[in-house]
Amino acid sequence: MWREISRIGKKLVENGLVESHFGNISVRVGDRMLITRSGCALDEITEDMVVEVSVDGSCALDMVASSETVVHRAIYSNTPALAIVHAHCPFAVTLSLLEEGDSITPADSEGQYFLGEVPVVKGGIGSGELAENLSSALASHKTAIVWSHGTFATGKVLDEAYVLTTQVEHSCKIKYWYDLAKNK
């Protein structure tokens, strides 16, 4: 499974959806999850850079797992997700800062069809508050944006979470350009 995580990590970096050492990826396997290590370069993931931790509670490997492990746990506990991709998509982050409400409505037809409204949630990186707010939003949406931080996308498999990540960023890019042109 680490090879699939590595493949998605490379795609995220190659497509400008994260800088190499930011973001994280996980997959749920029963009552466990495989998650990228804290600070690992997503375009250079090896077997040693993915750790297995419990979904149900903290464990010793939490010390080396992603700083967002608590958030992934909450998402897995409160949604049917089996895969999560967290990226720092630049247009999604920008729109989260510019929009006044608690969601972003895509302007493009694909975004409207595949995403609908995308919740924007708040909470400190890796905090209990973020875990609660994000898992609540993802209980009824497949994607959400953390204000000033990045996107979280869920799926039954990593490819689904990756595609949703690309869709959120594409829709945010279109909305940003549309709003810019409309307000000239």
C-alpha positions in Angstrom: 0.0 0.0 0.0 2.9 2.4 0.6 3.6 2.3 -3.2 0.1 3.6 -3.8 0.6 6.4 -1.2 3.9 7.2 -2.9 2.3 7.3 -6.4 -0.3 9.8 -5.2 2.3 11.8 -3.3 4.3 12.2 -6.5 1.2 13.3 -8.5 0.4 15.9 -5.8 3.8 17.5 -6.0 4.1 17.2 -9.8 0.8 19.0 -10.3 1.6 21.8 -7.8 -1.1 20.7 -5.3 1.5 20.6 -2.5 5.1 21.7 -1.9 7.2 18.6 -1.3 7.3 18.5 2.5 3.7 19.6 3.2 0.4 17.7 3.1 -0.3 14.1 4.0 -1.9 10.9 2.8 -3.6 8.1 4.6 -5.5 4.8 4.0 -7.7 3.0 6.4 -7.3 -0.7 6.8 -9.8 -2.1 9.3 -9.1 -0.4 12.7 -5.7 0.8 11.6 -4.5 3.5 9.2 -1.3 3.9 7.1 -0.3 7.5 7.1 2.7 9.5 5.9 5.3 10.5 8.5 5.6 14.0 9.7 7.7 16.1 7.4 8.3 13.5 4.7 8.7 14.7 1.1 5.5 13.5 -0.7 7.4 13.1 -3.9 10.0 10.8 -2.3 7.9 8.4 -0.2 9.5 5.1 0.7 8.2 2.3 2.8 9.9 3.8 5.9 8.0 7.1 5.4 4.6 5.5 6.0 3.6 4.4 9.5 0.7 2.3 10.8 -1.3 3.6 13.7 -4.6 2.9 15.3 -7.8 4.6 14.1 -9.4 4.3 17.6 -6.8 6.0 19.7 -3.2 7.3 20.1 -0.2 5.0 20.0 3.6 5.2 20.3 4.0 5.8 16.5 2.0 9.0 16.7 5.2 10.7 17.6 6.5 10.2 14.0 3.2 10.1 12.1 1.9 13.2 10.4 0.9 16.1 12.7 -2.6 15.8 11.2 -3.0 12.2 12.5 -5.7 13.3 15.0 -7.6 14.8 12.1 -7.4 11.7 9.9 -8.6 9.6 12.9 -11.6 11.8 13.4 -12.5 11.7 9.7 -12.2 7.9 9.6 -14.3 7.6 12.8 -17.1 9.9 11.5 -17.3 9.2 7.8 -17.2 6.1 5.5 -13.9 7.3 4.1 -11.2 4.7 3.4 -8.6 7.1 2.0 -7.7 10.8 2.7 -5.6 13.2 0.8 -4.6 16.5 2.4 -3.0 19.0 0.1 -2.1 22.7 0.2 -3.7 23.7 -3.1 -2.8 27.4 -3.7 -6.1 28.5 -5.3 -8.2 26.7 -2.6 -6.1 28.4 0.1 -6.4 31.8 -1.6 -10.2 31.5 -1.9 -10.6 30.4 1.7 -8.9 33.7 2.7 -11.0 35.8 0.3 -14.4 34.3 0.7 -16.5 35.6 3.6 -18.8 32.6 4.1 -18.4 29.1 5.5 -18.4 27.5 2.0 -17.2 28.0 -1.6 -19.7 27.4 -4.4 -17.9 26.5 -7.6 -18.6 28.6 -10.7 -17.8 25.8 -13.2 -20.3 23.1 -14.1 -18.0 20.2 -13.2 -17.4 21.7 -9.8 -21.1 22.2 -9.3 -21.9 18.7 -10.4 -19.1 16.8 -8.6 -18.5 18.9 -5.6 -21.4 21.1 -4.9 -20.7 23.6 -2.1 -17.3 23.0 -0.5 -17.2 23.7 3.2 -14.5 26.0 4.6 -13.7 25.1 8.2 -11.4 26.6 10.8 -9.1 25.1 13.4 -5.4 24.9 14.2 -3.2 22.5 12.3 -3.5 19.1 13.9 -5.8 20.3 16.6 -8.8 18.7 18.2 -10.9 21.6 17.1 -9.9 21.0 13.4 -10.5 17.3 13.8 -14.0 18.0 15.0 -14.9 20.7 12.5 -13.4 18.8 9.5 -14.9 15.4 10.3 -18.3 17.1 10.8 -18.0 18.8 7.4 -16.8 15.6 5.7 -19.7 13.6 7.1 -21.9 15.2 4.4 -19.2 16.3 1.8 -16.3 14.5 0.1 -14.1 17.6 0.3 -13.5 20.6 2.5 -11.0 23.4 2.7 -9.3 24.4 6.0 -9.2 28.2 6.2 -5.7 29.4 5.2 -4.3 25.9 5.2 -5.5 23.5 2.5 -7.8 20.8 1.2 -8.9 17.5 2.6 -10.6 15.0 0.2 -11.9 11.6 1.0 -12.7 8.5 -1.0 -13.1 4.7 -1.0 -9.6 4.6 -2.7 -6.7 7.0 -3.0 -7.4 7.7 -6.6 -10.9 9.0 -5.7 -9.5 11.3 -3.0 -6.8 12.5 -5.4 -9.3 13.3 -8.2 -11.5 15.2 -5.8 -8.4 17.2 -4.7 -7.7 18.2 -8.3 -11.3 19.1 -8.8 -11.4 21.4 -5.8 -8.3 23.1 -6.9 -9.5 23.4 -10.5 -12.9 24.8 -9.4 -11.2 27.3 -7.0 -8.9 28.4 -9.9 -11.8 29.0 -12.2 -13.8 30.8 -9.5 -10.8 33.0 -8.7 -10.3 34.0 -12.3 -14.0 34.4 -12.9 -14.4 36.7 -9.8 -11.4 38.7 -10.8 -12.7 39.3 -14.4 -16.2 40.0 -13.1 -15.0 42.6 -10.7 -12.9 44.6 -13.1 
